Every structure is written in C-alpha cells, then in structure tokens.
Amino acid sequence: MAKKKVKNILISQPKPTDENSPYYKLRDKWGVTLEFRKLISIEGVTTNEFRKQGVNPLDYTAVVFTSKYAIDHFFRILKDLKIELPPDTKFFCVSEATAKYLQKYVVIRKRKLFVGERTSKDLIELVKKHPKDKYLFPCSQIHTQHLTDWMATNSYNFRNVIIYNTVSSDLSDIKDLAFDMICFYSPSGIESLQDNFPSWTQGETAIAVFGPTTAQAAREAGLRVDVEAPTPSQPSMIGAIEEYLKESNKK
C-alpha cells in the first residue's frame, strides 16, 4: 500500500524550547507541520498515600530508576519524610540520561551507580551481579515489568512502590485527530488516545511508536504500527520518522 503524504504530525511530547531541536530541523527539511501535545499528565502521590503502602526506603540497599519522574517524586517523598539514604545505597539507572538527572539529588562520585544502555531489560545483567541486595523500584501505576518479572522469577528481593500516577490529559479542545501521523512515546499515550477519542479509527493515519512496550500497547489497541524505534538502523524516533517521510513525501 502506497504511503499517504504526511503534511502534519502530532508529537505527544512537550514543545521543545531549544531552537536547534531535531524536531524543528525535521519540520524545516520536510515542510511538515508539527503539533506538540502531552497526552498524559503526571500526578505525584501524597506522603500519606506513600505511607499506606508500608514501605520504608531505609529497608532497601538498592534503588532502581527508570524515569526522571521516578527520581523527582522519590526524592520529594524522602524530603517530606525527612529520610536520608545511607552512603552505601546502590542506584541502578536505566540510561545515561537518567543517571545524569540523578545528580540533581545526589553526589554521584560518592555513590555506587550502575547504568543500563536504554531499557529496563538492560538492567538485568547489572542486577545479576548484585543478587543479595534488597531492591526498591519507585514507579507509577503503569510501568514496564521486564525487570521486575525477571527478578520475581529468579527470587530476587525487591518491592515496587507507587510514587506517581500517570493519567490521561484532557484533550477536549482537539475537535478531531486529523493528523497524517501521530507519535507515541509510552503505553500511557495510547491509553489517553482511547480515553479521549473512543470512536476514532486509524484509517490512513501513520502511527509512530518509541519503545517495545509502546509498540505492544499500540498493537493490542488494534492500531497499525507504521514507524517503530529504536531499531538497529534507526535508534532515534526522529531518524525513524525521516525514513518514513523519504517514502511518503518523495517527489
């Protein structure tokens, strides 16, 4: 099936503030209109809601972070509870970007830090080297379970703790989804689409997804995935979109 020419794209992320953003370069190169719109909102749990989960962070020797949101809300809770983690607490971060963000709250050079390549699956090999630790996994009510499923199967000592919730944004101001391409970056974005537009059908709209769990959520929702990243040839969403545009928008 011939690809429909892409004229406008909905990017389900905040609008970049950097004028040199790759998204703007993509826009200028291909003459497409980009609309940036968050499909989800993040709501941190209250201190009381955290307490009701019966978790004492000091009972754990390692903390796993898979997002910046998890870092922000975890340390917010620690501050509210006046808890300071011991110097020997280990931190496992899903990526270099997440590890770098952690420096907002801790002095990394004084900590035991272990960093994955990109996904929670990457952390498995690192966790294997520390089988005796007690792991705390701050997360939202919707989270990828590759790592925790593996830890449960292999009898590791770990506990999930919900520190923020992912909720669908109110998109009632968007009258319809008249976009040639919609880009999703999380399963929650797929859920938001369904919440806000329950009768929407994909038709010729191209669906772009980032990450295997997002791709899975899209297909489970009955959507046709046209653009997928990361892949060995296209590690970034921008690169994957451009590869699609080379076919859809060729003259």
Secondary structure, DSSP 8 states (H G I E B T S, - for coil): -------EEEE-S-----TT-HHHHHHHHHT-EEEE--SEEEEE--HHHHHTTT--GGG-SEEEE-SHHHHHHHHHHHHHHT----TT-EEEESSHHHHHHHTTTS-GGGSEEEE-SSSGGGHHHHHHT-TTSEEEEEEESS---HHHHHHHHTT-EEEEEEEEEEEE---TT------SEEEE-SHHHHHHHHHH-TT---TT-EEEEESHHHHHHHHHTT--EEEEE--SS--SHHHHHHHHHHHHT--
